Amino acid sequence: MMNIFSKIKLPVVKDKFSIGLDIGTQSIKCVKLKVNGGTELAAFDLEEAQLDPVEILKKIKHAQDADLVNISFCGSSTVIRYVNFLKMSKSELKQALKFEAQKHIPFSLNEVNLDAEILRDDLPENKMLVLIAAVKKELIQQRLKVLENSALRPNVIDIDSLALVNAFNFNYPKPETLENKSACLLNIGSAISNVSIITNGIPVLSRDIHSAGANFTKKLMDIFSIDFKEAEKLKINPGADNANKVKAAVESVLTNLAGEIRTSFDYYESQNTSNVIKIFLSGGGSKISGLTEMLNASLGIPVEVWDPFKQIKISDKLDSQKLSQLSGQFNVAVGLALR
């Protein structure tokens, strides 16, 4: 029997992709997700950063056939505040923000790009929890110029801490042990460590700490009289001969970082009824030998390295072994690509 449908050509559904680009001080991380018909990792890339990242970004653009990219910022030119407002609509909040934001942002409103999001609208006394985020326009313009010179276009502009929350909530949607409890997402980058405290998946405190992976590396460079690249390798794979010496060096730097983290926890816990019961670790600094155990001992809280691809299908075409080795460094990029 003739197949009467044999000559009917169905439309070809074009794959949709979203690209997250985490431009750090030491490396540039790219995650390309296929986002129609589920969420699949189509490609990933990690390149060593340079003073002028344009050539690296051009290389990524060519390799990933990239055009629109999602980017983020962190550090002293960014601000995140969590503020209780009287309950109002989104349009009313937009109007109120023009007058209220200056109370909470340490920059002139003319200097920043500003946005806000209602996180909870069920607080007592007819109030709601609002996240206010701001990034200095100068920093954004600098980054946009780099993208333009690389023939890339910005799609979403975010903040690292919020991208981390986005990636975590996607991959760990309902961690049973955290129901109605608070956890910390600690991302140790090269120059900055991001601290985000979440309760039931909602961010309630975000802070950037200027103590991070480069501080550990510098300490090892001084102690062992070695260059940066050798120190980077040593802090991840110290070997039996150097293990104790490396651990002592890491612990000396960790004291400062742990103190800053504890200050964040104390502030949060003084304002709320719940305590931080677990730390989820990510970033290049999470690879430091013995860091998980040392953080646990220093802060008295369980520490776990979390997987940014836990709920994401991995394409069969990718190098899964390489991805496994690098995965802890893609958490921000995944959160951006998921936007």
N, C-alpha and C positions, 0 to 999 in steps of 0.2 A: 504493500500500500504506500502510495506517495505521501511523504511527509509535507503537509501543506504549509508548515512553518519554516521549511528548509531555506527559503529565499528571503525570509525576514531577518534583517540585520538589527540586532539590539544595540542600543547606544553603549559605547564603551565608557565605563565609569572611571574617571581619572582619579588616581590616588591623591589624597590630600596629605600634606606634610606640614609639620610645625617645627621650627628650629629654635632651640635655646642656646644662647651664646654667653658663656660666663668668662668675661675678660678680666683675669686676675693679674697680680703683679708678677707672678712667677710663671704662670701658664695660662693658656686660653683653652677652654673646654667647650666642645660643641656636641650637642645631642640633636639628632634628627628623628622625630617620631612620625610614623604613619598613623593618622588619626581618624580615618574612616574605616568602619568595620572592626572596631576594637582599637587598642593602642599597642603599637609594635615599634620596637627600636629598629629603625632602618639603617642608621649609621651613627658613629661616634668618632670623635677626634680629640686628641690632646696634643697641643703644640707648646713648645717652650716660648714664653713671652719675650719680647724685645722692647727696647725703648720706643721704637716706632712699630706698632703692631700691624701696619697696613699690609705689608707683604704676607704676613701670616694669615690675615683675614682674606686676602685675595686668594691664597692657596686653599683655604677652607671653602670659600665661595665656589671655586672651580670644582673642588672634589665633591661637594655636596649639592651642587647645582642650586645654590642658595640665592635668595633675593630678599624676602622679608625675614627679619630675625627679631627675637625677643631678647632684650638685654636688661641688666640690673646694675645697681650701684650699692656701695656700702661706705662706711667711714664717716668722718667728721662733717662732710658736706650733705649728709642725709639725716633725716629726723623721723622717728616713729613715736607717736604718743597715743595712749589709750585713755580716752576721756569720757566721762558720763555726761550726757546731754539730756535735757527734757525730751520725752518721746515726740518725734515729729516724722514727717515723710521725707523721702530722699530729696525731693525738690526743695523742701523747707530747709533741710540740712545744708544744701548747696548755698542757699542764701545766708544762713546763719554763719557758715564757715568764714565768710568774708569779714565778719566782725569778731568771731570767737577765736579763730586760729592764732592770731597774734599773741594771745595769752599763753600759748603752749609751744610756739615755734621760736627758737632763739635767733632767728634771722628776720630781716625785713621781708614782708610778704612779696615785695617787688623783686626780691632776689631769688625766689624759689618757684618751682612748679609744685602745686599743692593738690592733694586729692584726699578723699575721706570715704570710709565704708562703714555701714552699720553692721556690727558683729552680733549684737544681741539687743532685742527690743522688749525684753521681759524682766527688766530690773525693777526692784522695789521703787516706790514713790514716783511711778510713771516715768522712769528714766530708761535710757538705752546706752549701750556701750558702743563708742565710735572710735575707729582707728583713723588717726590723722597721719598722713605721710607727706613728706616734703623732700625735694632734692634741689640743690642749688642749680639755677639755670646755667651758670657758667660751666659747671661740670657736665651737664647734659649737652650743651653746645659743643664742648670739646669732643665728647664721644660721638656725637652725630657727625662731626666733621671727619673723624676717623672712618666711620661707616661709609660716608659719602665717597671718600677717597678710595675705599675698597669696593665701591659699586654695590654696597649693601644698603637696605632700607630698614628703619626701625618699625616694628609692628607694635610691640608692647614694651613699655618702660616700667621696671619693677624695682624692688629693693631686695637684696640678697636674703635677708631674714624671712621675708614674706614668701619668696620663691621656695625656701627650705620647707616652710610650713605646708605649702601647696604640694610639694613632692611627698612629704611624709604622710599627709592625710590621704593622698591617692594610694600609696603603697601599704599603709597601715590604717585602714578606715575605721576599724573598731578594735583596738587593742584592749582585750577584756581586763587586763591588770590595771588599766588606766582610767576605767570608767569613774567619772566624777573626781578624778585625781589629776594632779599636775605633773608634767614631765618637761624636761629641758632638751631642746635641740641645740647641740653644741657643734658648730662647724669651725674647725681650725684651719684657716687658710694660711697663706704665706705671711702676710703683713697684719691681717685682722682676723680675730675670732668672733663669730656671730653667736650670740646667746638669744634664744627664743624660748619663752616659757609658754606652754599651751595647756589648756584645760578643756577636755572633751573636744579636742581638735581646733579650738578657738585660741588664737594668740592673745596673750594678756600682758606680756612684757617682751620688749625687744631691745637689745643693746649690743653695740660693737665694742670689743676690747682690743686695745693696741698691744696685745701680747699674743704671739702666734708662732707658726712654724719656723720663721726666719730667726726668731730669738733662740730657739733650740739649736739651729744650725750654726749661728754665730758663736754660741757657747762651745760647741764642739770644735769649731775652727780655732778658737783661742787655746783650748786645752790640748788639742792634738797637733797644733801648728800645721793645719792642712787647708786646702782651698775649699771654696763653696761646694763644688760638685762632689768632692770626696766626703765632705761632712754630711751632705744630703744622703749619700749612700750609707754612711756609717750609722746614722740615726735610725735607719730602717733595718739594716742588717749589720749589727755590730760584731757578730762572731763571738766565739767563746772567749778569746783572749781579751777583747775590749769590753765585754758585756757589763762588768761591774763599773768600770770607769764611765761608760756611756750612760748607764742608769743614774749614777751620781750626778752627772752633768744635767741630764734631763730633769731630775728631781729638783735641782736648784732653780731652774727656770720655771718649772711647774708650780712652785710655791707661789710665785706672783700671779700666774694665771688662775690657779685654784682660789686664791684670795679674792680676785675680782669676781669670779663666778659665785663664790659664797656671798659676797656683798650683794650681788643681784638677787640671790635666793632670799637673803635676809630681808631685803627691801620688799620683795614680793610677798613673803610670808607675813610681814608686819601689816600688810594692807589687806590680806585675805585669810580665809579660814583653812585653806588647804596648803599642804607642804609639797615640795618637789620630791617625788619618790624615785625618779629614774632619769638618767641622762642617755640620750641617743646621740652618738658621736659620728661625725662625718668630716670631710675635707682632707687635704693632703697630709695635714698634721695627725690625722687618725692612724696613719701608717707607722708612726714612731714606735719603735720596739718597746713593749711593756707599758705603753701609755694608758691603756684601758685599766690595767690593774693599779697603776699608780694614782690615777684619778679617783678610782673607787676607794682606795685607802685614804687619800687626802680629804675627800669630801664625804665619805661614809655613805655613798649612794651607788646602787648598781649602775654600771656603764655598759652600753651595748652599741656596737657599730651597726648602723642600719643600712639596708640595701635599697638604693633608689630605683632599682629595676624589679623589685619583688613582685609587683602585679603587672609588669609590662612584658609582653611577649618579645622574645629576642629572635630576630631574623636568622634563619639557618645560614645565611651568607656571611655572618659576622664571625670574627675570631673570639670565641667565648672565653678562651683562656686569658687573652689580653684584656678583655672586658672585666673579667674577675679580678685581675691584678690592679686595675685602675678604677674600679667602680665607685669606691668611696670618694672620689674626687668629682663626680658628676652630679651630685645631689642638687646643687643650685641650677645647673644647666637643665636637668630633668624638670625641676619645678617651673622653669621658664618655658620649656617646650610644651608643658601641659597646659599653658595658658592659651 
